[in-house]
Amino acid sequence: MSSFAWPAQFCVSGTDTDVGKTVVSALLSLGLKASYWKPIQSGTQPCTDTDYVRQVTQLPDDHFWPERFRLSQPLSPHAAAAIDGVSLHLQDFSLPPVGDRPLIVEGAGGLLVPLNDRHYILDLIRHLDLPVCLVARSGLGTLNHTLLSLAQLRRSQVPILGVVLNGPKNPSNRQAIEHYGQVPILGELEPLAAVNPTSLKAAFDRLGSP
């Protein structure tokens, strides 16, 4: 999307789990030739999100940074960490030294997924001082989830880049999110027949198109 100036580093977060954060992170990593970092990986089967982004983008290995925590169970970070016998603290996290290359940081689940008994993923985003690209579903139910997420980001004074809608185009929901959320729609990612460098690059080029 040529009309939008992506910042040097930002977080891709979502309104929920399985909302499309990893696919959006992949197309942005490829389109921006960025580095990718997933601070917390909960669950490692069939593969980690880092392995998936590496596979579908085919970017060189030096575009990927290891997770700070790789937890065995596909659960909320606080629950997965408890099972693995580790503790997650905000001071455990700092941005990797990527140099001049852009950095995309992918969150875990939604904004209020617990990190520990005091903090949430939102607190980690604030700790890392990152603006947010919010990924939301395009279909039924997205308005409540998306508007609540936007309200929480604003309440926490986290800069919002905009929203990427994932799924079949829904003009009514797009217009409602723009109007009630007072936020730009950065793009609409329609379902891809296959996820590979060619399809991701084409999807990146279409971001922002009517």
C-alpha positions as MATLAB code, in Angstrom:
seq = 'MSSFAWPAQFCVSGTDTDVGKTVVSALLSLGLKASYWKPIQSGTQPCTDTDYVRQVTQLPDDHFWPERFRLSQPLSPHAAAAIDGVSLHLQDFSLPPVGDRPLIVEGAGGLLVPLNDRHYILDLIRHLDLPVCLVARSGLGTLNHTLLSLAQLRRSQVPILGVVLNGPKNPSNRQAIEHYGQVPILGELEPLAAVNPTSLKAAFDRLGSP';
ca = [
       0.000    0.000    0.000;
       1.908    3.010   -1.261;
      -0.213    5.729    0.382;
       0.526    4.647    3.968;
       3.908    5.144    5.610;
       4.482    2.164    7.885;
       6.615    2.999   10.930;
      10.008    1.413   11.511;
       8.615   -0.930   14.151;
       5.118   -1.856   15.243;
       3.025   -4.612   16.775;
       0.458   -6.704   14.929;
      -2.245   -7.483   17.464;
      -5.739   -8.862   17.073;
      -9.254   -8.709   18.411;
      -9.096  -12.414   19.300;
      -7.075  -15.558   18.779;
      -7.013  -17.117   15.281;
      -8.123  -13.818   13.786;
      -5.340  -13.789   11.182;
      -2.465  -12.011   12.936;
       0.172  -14.419   11.652;
      -0.883  -14.258    7.993;
      -1.052  -10.459    8.189;
       2.356  -10.423    9.893;
       3.703  -12.606    7.087;
       2.438  -10.398    4.257;
       3.709   -7.259    6.028;
       7.090   -8.869    6.723;
       7.420   -9.810    3.068;
       6.018   -6.570    1.653;
       8.151   -4.363    3.905;
      11.188   -6.685    3.816;
      11.015   -6.508    7.592;
      12.303   -8.565   10.476;
       9.744  -10.630   12.382;
       9.639  -11.342   16.129;
       7.100  -13.276   18.170;
       8.008  -12.561   21.817;
       5.812  -15.328   23.261;
       4.928  -18.538   21.439;
       2.221  -20.595   23.163;
       2.097  -24.057   21.589;
       4.614  -25.488   19.159;
       2.539  -27.968   17.121;
       2.272  -28.367   14.190;
       4.785  -25.512   13.989;
       5.518  -22.180   15.627;
       4.300  -18.906   14.166;
       7.907  -17.965   13.418;
       8.407  -21.192   11.472;
       5.159  -20.556    9.585;
       6.091  -16.992    8.617;
       9.542  -18.183    7.541;
       7.977  -20.943    5.417;
       5.314  -18.868    3.646;
       7.478  -15.791    3.026;
      10.747  -17.615    2.261;
      12.601  -14.633    3.705;
      16.222  -15.286    4.736;
      16.870  -16.590    8.249;
      18.365  -13.270    9.358;
      14.866  -11.740    9.140;
      13.717  -13.833   12.104;
      14.439  -13.458   15.801;
      13.959  -16.262   18.323;
      11.054  -16.094   20.734;
      11.846  -14.858   24.217;
       9.577  -17.614   25.548;
       8.536  -20.741   23.679;
       5.784  -22.413   25.706;
       4.645  -25.945   25.029;
       0.861  -25.590   25.367;
      -1.524  -23.644   23.051;
      -3.032  -21.639   25.901;
      -3.042  -18.093   27.209;
       0.572  -17.165   28.066;
      -0.114  -17.056   31.828;
      -1.609  -20.557   31.786;
       0.985  -22.036   29.401;
       3.802  -20.546   31.475;
       2.396  -22.062   34.667;
       2.316  -25.521   33.076;
       5.920  -25.140   31.898;
       7.037  -23.860   35.291;
       8.213  -20.427   34.129;
       7.218  -16.877   34.991;
       6.672  -14.060   32.507;
       7.652  -10.530   33.528;
       7.673   -7.328   31.505;
      11.357   -6.757   32.265;
      12.144  -10.040   30.486;
      11.381   -8.392   27.141;
      13.290   -5.912   25.003;
      13.209   -5.278   21.264;
      15.833   -7.129   19.217;
      18.581   -5.019   17.595;
      17.406   -5.092   13.989;
      19.446   -2.158   12.700;
      17.908   -0.269    9.775;
      15.458   -3.025    8.841;
      11.777   -2.583    9.865;
      10.560   -4.788   12.708;
       7.164   -6.454   13.017;
       6.274   -7.815   16.456;
       3.361  -10.251   16.626;
       1.309  -10.396   19.803;
      -0.352  -13.427   21.379;
      -4.138  -13.643   21.256;
      -6.054  -10.455   21.998;
      -5.013   -7.374   23.928;
      -6.319   -8.496   27.319;
      -4.884  -11.988   27.245;
      -3.093  -12.361   30.606;
       0.692  -12.418   30.715;
       0.921  -13.084   34.443;
      -1.173  -12.316   37.525;
      -0.818   -8.553   36.997;
      -0.166   -7.805   33.344;
      -1.713   -8.400   29.937;
      -0.410   -8.526   26.370;
      -1.444   -4.868   26.174;
       1.020   -4.084   28.967;
       3.774   -5.818   27.001;
       2.964   -3.675   23.944;
       3.174   -0.558   26.118;
       6.426   -1.800   27.674;
       7.942   -2.196   24.202;
       6.569    1.242   23.209;
       5.018    0.058   19.955;
       2.099    1.367   17.900;
      -0.484   -1.246   16.910;
      -1.860   -2.546   13.639;
      -5.082   -4.266   14.740;
      -6.281   -7.341   12.829;
     -10.023   -7.992   12.940;
     -12.432  -10.391   11.290;
     -14.542   -8.945    8.513;
     -17.763  -10.804    9.313;
     -20.493  -11.044   11.917;
     -19.394  -10.201   15.459;
     -16.436   -8.086   14.478;
     -17.951   -4.730   15.444;
     -18.122   -5.410   19.181;
     -14.685   -7.062   19.339;
     -13.021   -4.407   17.221;
     -14.575   -1.369   18.893;
     -13.783   -2.740   22.349;
     -10.178   -3.369   21.326;
      -9.820    0.130   19.887;
     -11.317    1.648   23.040;
      -8.867   -0.274   25.226;
      -5.898    0.811   23.127;
      -6.968    4.439   23.430;
      -7.600    4.091   27.154;
      -4.049    2.795   27.515;
      -2.691    5.557   25.245;
      -1.248    3.102   22.729;
      -0.971    4.618   19.217;
      -3.236    2.939   16.654;
      -2.020    2.665   13.069;
      -5.340    1.301   11.831;
      -7.238   -1.913   11.210;
      -6.700   -4.742    8.739;
      -9.887   -6.710    8.077;
      -9.344  -10.420    7.470;
     -11.955  -12.375    5.525;
     -14.474  -11.802    2.723;
     -15.113   -8.124    2.075;
     -17.976   -6.684    4.103;
     -18.584   -3.027    3.152;
     -21.090   -2.463    5.976;
     -18.700   -3.635    8.689;
     -15.813   -1.723    7.151;
     -17.831    1.496    7.144;
     -19.040    0.929   10.724;
     -15.515    0.328   12.062;
     -14.237    3.449   10.295;
     -17.137    5.538   11.620;
     -17.588    4.287   15.175;
     -13.954    3.396   15.732;
     -12.657    6.631   14.183;
      -9.793    4.651   12.669;
      -8.462    4.049    9.153;
      -8.919    0.670    7.500;
      -5.413   -0.159    6.332;
      -6.621   -2.941    4.104;
      -8.853   -5.946    3.575;
      -7.275   -9.376    3.278;
      -9.613  -11.709    1.430;
      -9.140  -15.489    1.758;
      -6.074  -16.733   -0.126;
      -6.260  -19.927   -2.176;
      -2.654  -20.598   -1.156;
      -0.294  -18.781    1.195;
       3.076  -18.308   -0.471;
       5.398  -15.436   -1.432;
       3.484  -14.700   -4.657;
       0.036  -14.546   -3.043;
       1.315  -12.609   -0.029;
       3.070  -10.019   -2.181;
      -0.070   -9.570   -4.303;
      -2.173   -9.188   -1.143;
       0.272   -6.606    0.238;
       0.065   -4.617   -2.993;
      -3.745   -4.619   -2.717;
      -3.826   -3.250    0.835;
      -5.666    0.017    0.915;
      -7.358   -0.561   -2.432;
     -11.116    0.075   -2.639;
];
